Amino acid sequence: GAYWVNFMKTGDPNGHGLPRWAPFAAGSAVTMEIGTTPGPRPVAGPDELRFWRSYLLRPSVATR
């Protein structure tokens, strides 16, 4: 929540005690994970994206 509060107050999500959230940069292979352990994380590569697309787009077991 601190990132959101900082962003709403100042337009900048960064604040004291938080891992730095870098501005968007085209071509950057890093994203920000928000959760219990926030911080910069590598963006999924083509193999990971292919896996998640096939997993998320599979027919639901309930519809079989």
Backbone as numpy.savetxt, mean C-alpha at the origin, in Angstrom:
# Nx Ny Nz CAx CAy CAz Cx Cy Cz
-3.94 5.53 11.80 -4.71 6.71 11.80 -3.89 7.98 11.80
-2.65 7.95 12.33 -1.87 9.18 12.44 -1.55 9.77 11.07
-1.29 8.91 10.08 -1.00 9.43 8.74 -2.21 10.21 8.21
-3.41 9.64 8.39 -4.61 10.31 7.88 -4.85 11.63 8.61
-4.68 11.63 9.92 -4.88 12.85 10.69 -3.89 13.92 10.25
-2.61 13.55 10.12 -1.61 14.51 9.67 -1.96 15.05 8.29
-2.38 14.16 7.40 -2.73 14.60 6.04 -3.92 15.56 6.04
-4.92 15.26 6.86 -6.09 16.15 6.92 -5.73 17.51 7.49
-4.84 17.53 8.47 -4.46 18.79 9.11 -3.52 19.63 8.27
-2.55 18.97 7.61 -1.47 19.72 6.98 -1.28 19.46 5.49
-1.93 18.39 4.96 -1.69 18.03 3.57 -0.46 17.16 3.40
0.19 16.82 4.51 1.38 15.98 4.51 1.16 14.86 5.53
1.22 13.59 5.12 0.96 12.50 6.06 2.07 12.28 7.08
3.26 12.79 6.83 4.40 12.52 7.69 4.29 13.26 9.02
4.87 12.63 10.05 4.84 13.25 11.37 5.84 12.58 12.28
6.00 13.15 13.46 6.96 12.66 14.45 6.68 11.19 14.81
7.73 10.37 14.75 7.62 8.98 15.14 7.06 8.04 14.09
6.76 8.55 12.91 6.21 7.72 11.84 7.27 7.48 10.76
7.30 6.27 10.18 8.18 6.08 9.02 7.79 7.07 7.92
8.78 7.61 7.24 8.51 8.64 6.22 7.74 8.06 5.05
6.67 8.74 4.67 5.86 8.38 3.51 6.34 9.27 2.38
7.07 8.69 1.44 7.64 9.46 0.33 6.55 9.86 -0.66
6.70 11.01 -1.30 5.75 11.42 -2.33 5.77 10.44 -3.50
4.68 10.39 -4.24 4.58 9.54 -5.41 5.66 9.92 -6.42
6.28 8.92 -7.00 7.26 9.14 -8.05 7.02 8.10 -9.15
6.73 8.57 -10.35 6.51 7.66 -11.47 7.72 6.74 -11.63
7.46 5.47 -11.80 8.53 4.52 -11.98 9.10 3.96 -10.69
8.64 4.47 -9.55 9.13 3.97 -8.26 8.55 2.59 -8.01
9.36 1.70 -7.48 8.91 0.34 -7.19 8.64 0.16 -5.69
8.19 1.25 -5.05 7.92 1.22 -3.61 6.53 1.78 -3.35
5.83 1.17 -2.40 4.53 1.65 -1.97 4.56 1.76 -0.44
3.54 2.32 0.14 3.49 2.46 1.60 2.47 1.50 2.15
2.89 0.68 3.10 1.96 -0.23 3.80 1.49 0.47 5.05
0.18 0.52 5.22 -0.41 1.13 6.41 -1.03 0.00 7.22
-0.71 -0.08 8.47 -1.23 -1.13 9.33 -0.48 -1.14 10.64
-0.38 -2.31 11.26 0.29 -2.38 12.55 1.78 -2.08 12.45
2.39 -2.34 11.28 3.80 -2.04 11.06 3.94 -1.22 9.78
3.59 0.07 9.82 3.65 0.87 8.60 5.07 1.07 8.12
5.21 1.21 6.82 6.51 1.49 6.25 6.53 1.25 4.76
7.58 1.69 4.11 7.70 1.48 2.68 7.91 0.00 2.37
7.28 -0.48 1.32 7.39 -1.88 0.90 7.56 -1.91 -0.62
8.26 -2.93 -1.12 8.38 -3.05 -2.58 7.03 -3.37 -3.22
6.82 -2.83 -4.38 5.61 -3.11 -5.16 5.71 -4.54 -5.68
4.58 -5.22 -5.75 4.56 -6.58 -6.28 5.08 -6.60 -7.71
5.84 -7.62 -8.02 6.36 -7.79 -9.36 5.36 -8.53 -10.24
5.70 -8.74 -11.50 4.77 -9.38 -12.44 4.29 -10.76 -11.99
5.16 -11.56 -11.40 4.74 -12.90 -10.96 3.72 -12.82 -9.82
3.96 -11.95 -8.85 3.02 -11.78 -7.75 1.69 -11.23 -8.25
1.74 -10.27 -9.14 0.49 -9.70 -9.68 -0.30 -10.75 -10.45
0.38 -11.57 -11.23 -0.28 -12.64 -11.98 -0.97 -13.61 -11.01
-0.27 -13.99 -9.93 -0.87 -14.88 -8.94 -2.14 -14.27 -8.35
-2.04 -13.02 -7.86 -3.19 -12.41 -7.21 -4.35 -12.19 -8.17
-4.06 -11.84 -9.42 -5.15 -11.70 -10.40 -5.87 -13.03 -10.59
-5.11 -14.11 -10.76 -5.75 -15.42 -10.97 -6.50 -15.85 -9.72
-5.96 -15.57 -8.55 -6.61 -15.95 -7.30 -7.90 -15.15 -7.09
-7.84 -13.86 -7.25 -8.99 -13.01 -6.99 -10.07 -13.13 -8.05
-9.71 -13.51 -9.26 -10.70 -13.61 -10.34 -11.23 -15.03 -10.53
-10.79 -15.97 -9.68 -11.28 -17.35 -9.82 -12.74 -17.41 -9.43
-13.46 -18.37 -10.01 -14.89 -18.53 -9.62 -14.99 -18.87 -8.14
-15.96 -18.31 -7.50 -16.16 -18.56 -6.07 -16.60 -20.00 -5.83
-16.15 -20.58 -4.76 -16.55 -21.94 -4.41 -18.06 -21.99 -4.22
-18.64 -20.90 -3.70 -20.08 -20.87 -3.42 -20.92 -20.92 -4.71
-20.36 -20.53 -5.84 -21.13 -20.52 -7.09 -20.99 -21.81 -7.89
-20.23 -22.75 -7.38 -20.04 -24.02 -8.10 -21.15 -24.99 -7.83
